[in-house]
Amino acid sequence: MKHILLIDDDRTNASLIKILLEMDGFKVEIYPDLRQARKAITAETNAFVIDCNLALGDNGIDLLNEIREGLTAVAPDTPVIVTSGDDRRSIEAERSGATQFLLKPYSPSKLSNELTKLTSS
């Protein structure tokens, strides 16, 4: 079972995404801010779904940068899907090394399909 960290402070959206991804066979943990997410990262984490705008004024791109710089317990090339309600954030996400950017609201099936492709190796 692939282990996904979903970092999003929108409880309703995150809970729905978690349920739908779990129905597709993923193990999903939700964290609303970077402090909690950083503590949860282990070598068994297979992918991330990170929102740009988080609780406590956090920017999800900061965690993406830490992952890409090898500052976390996962490999620097671990898949990271960045989400935002502002399509202008896609440029920042791309420059920071996001595997993919999804504009909110996105289709949960699209997210699941992308995670399946990204974690199938």
FENMOKA-V20786 format. One record per backbone hydrogen bond with DSSP energy under -0.5 kcal/mol. CO is the residue of the C=O (numbers start at 1). NH is the residue of the N-H. E is the energy in kcal/mol with one decimal. If there is no record, write none. Layout:
[[CO NH E] [CO NH E]]
//
This chain:
[[2 4 -0.6] [2 27 -3.2] [3 46 -2.7] [3 47 -1.3] [4 6 -0.6] [4 29 -2.2] [5 7 -0.7] [5 49 -2.5] [6 8 -0.8] [6 31 -2.4] [7 51 -2.8] [9 11 -1.2] [10 14 -3.1] [11 15 -2.6] [12 16 -2.1] [13 17 -2.7] [14 18 -2.5] [15 19 -2.3] [16 20 -2.4] [17 21 -2.8] [18 22 -2.6] [19 23 -1.8] [20 24 -0.9] [21 26 -2.1] [22 25 -1.6] [26 28 -0.6] [27 4 -3.2] [29 6 -3.2] [31 8 -1.5] [32 55 -1.8] [33 37 -1.9] [34 38 -3.0] [35 39 -1.4] [36 40 -1.1] [37 40 -0.7] [37 41 -1.0] [38 41 -0.6] [42 45 -1.9] [46 79 -0.6] [47 5 -2.2] [48 81 -2.8] [49 7 -3.1] [50 83 -2.6] [52 54 -0.7] [52 60 -2.4] [54 57 -1.0] [55 58 -1.6] [58 54 -2.5] [58 60 -0.5] [59 62 -1.9] [59 63 -0.6] [60 63 -0.5] [60 64 -1.7] [61 65 -2.6] [62 66 -1.9] [63 67 -2.5] [64 68 -2.6] [65 69 -1.9] [66 71 -2.7] [67 70 -1.6] [75 78 -2.1] [79 48 -2.0] [80 82 -0.6] [80 99 -2.1] [80 100 -1.4] [81 50 -2.8] [82 102 -2.7] [83 52 -2.1] [84 104 -3.2] [85 87 -0.5] [86 89 -2.1] [87 90 -1.4] [88 91 -0.8] [88 92 -0.6] [89 93 -2.4] [90 94 -2.7] [91 95 -2.6] [92 96 -1.5] [93 98 -2.7] [94 97 -1.3] [100 82 -2.7] [102 84 -1.5] [107 111 -2.1] [108 112 -2.6] [109 113 -2.6] [110 114 -2.5] [111 115 -2.7] [112 116 -2.5] [113 117 -2.3] [114 118 -2.8] [115 119 -1.9] [117 120 -0.8]]
//
